[in-house]
Amino acid sequence: SKQKIRALFFKLQLASNIKEIERDVATVEEACDELSNSVRLRKLLGIILSIGNRLNTAGQSQKREAEAFRLQSLLKLKQVKAFDRKTTFLQYIVMIVQRNNELILRFRDELPSVF
């Protein structure tokens, strides 16, 4: 019957599917390790936090500095304009990092499983 054929087909594909899922899980674990251990990425995120804190607390002595930010907020870096209203916050950060430590911008080299 159809159910027996489906069950047999499922059984035949199961081992292959499990191996594929195991490879995918290993890739995700490797990518997580790379992200956690990337010194350059950590420095870049620290610079973003630092510059963001300086902008947010400028002129307001009562405002506390942020200790962290949501990854989702990184998407806004392209939208927020800097002091000249032409340069984006992202472009400004890249400019600062290029001037001070261009090697940080090569954080992708530490993340081969991600890219």
Sequence and secondary structure as in RCSB ss.txt:
>XXXX:A:sequence
SKQKIRALFFKLQLASNIKEIERDVATVEEACDELSNSVRLRKLLGIILSIGNRLNTAGQSQKREAEAFRLQSLL
KLKQVKAFDRKTTFLQYIVMIVQRNNELILRFRDELPSVF
>XXXX:A:secstr
 HHHHHHHHHHHHHHHHHHHHHHHHHHHHHHHHHHHH HHHHHHHHHHHHHHHHHHHTT TTS   S   GGGGG
GGGTSB TTSSSBHHHHHHHHHHHHHGGGGGGGGG TTT 
